[in-house]
Structures are given as structure tokens and as C-alpha cells.
């Protein structure tokens, strides 16, 4: 069965952080490397804005972003990084 959809799951503040903010390591202040990963899910609820829709039997790639520091090995998810950036 082919993939039937793609899903990115992040809030507006996370999207803003992903697109516009500088991503530096909180420990050593060097630039973080973006890592994009995905998980293939089946029987997943999709939000249509009004009612959730069950996409039964179809495969959906759910993407997530994480960041890693090449110098010290620090790893952090996009949601945690955007929360630290607000402080």
C-alpha cells in the first residue's frame, strides 16, 4: 500500500522558531544541525478543522524535527527548543 498522506505536527510558535530563529546549542552556543525523521502510521485521526477524520487503512508519514549539536552531542526536539527560546 502506498503512502496516502503526509502530516507535520507542530504549533505556530514551533513553526516560527523552525523558519526564522537561530538554532544554537544551549550548552556550547554552536549551531545545531536539523534532523528530520518520519514514522509511517496507519489508522490515524486527521484534523480537518471542524471534525476529526479517521484515515483507516491508509499509510500516513508523520514527520518530526530534532536538532543535534555536532560539537558536544546535545540533542533536543523542536518543541523543547522553541520553549527554551521563549525564556
N, C-alpha and C positions, 0 to 999 in steps of 0.2 A: 504494500500500500504506500502510495506517495504521500509526502507531506502536504497537508491541506491548508496550513496557515502558519503564521509567524506571530509571536507575542513578545512584546517588550513590556516589562512591568517595573515602572518607576514613577515617582511623584514628580510634580512640576519643579520642585526645588532640586531634586536629583538630576532632572534633565538640564536645568540651568547650570548646575555645577559641572555636569558632563561636557556641556558645549562651551562654556565661557570662562570658567575658573581655572586657575593654575593648580595642578595636582602635584604637590610637593610632599615628601615624606615628613611626618610629624617628628620623627626621631633625628634624622640627619639632614633634613631640608634639601635633599636632592630630588630631581624629577622622578615621578613614579611612572612605570610602564603599564599601559592599559592591557588587560587580558579579557577577551570576550569569549564566553563559553555558552553552550546551549544544552538543553535537556529535551529529549523528544517525549512528549506527554500524549496520552490518549484519554478520551472521555473527560474533557476539561470544560469548565464553565467559561464562557466568553461574556464579558460585559458589553452590552450594546448601548449603555447609557440609560436605558429605561428598565429592561428586564434582562436577567442573565440568560444566556442561551447555552444549552448543553450541546457540545460538538461530539456526539458519541461516535465511536469507531474511526474518527479521523485523527491523524497524527498532527500535532502542533509543536513547532520548535519554540521553546521558551528560552529567550536569551537573557543573560545576566552579565554584569560587568564587575570586575575586581581590578585592583591596582596593586602592583608589587614594586618594591624598591630593589634595584639591582645591587646597590652598594651594601645595604645592611640586611636585606631579606624580609623586610616588613611587608605584610600583606593585609589589605583592608578592602571591604566591599564598598560599592558606590554609595549605598545608603549610610553606612557608618562614616565614610569620608565627608559626605555632604553635611552630616550632623556635626562633625568636628569643625568644619569650615564655618558654621554659623556662630560658633563661640568666639 
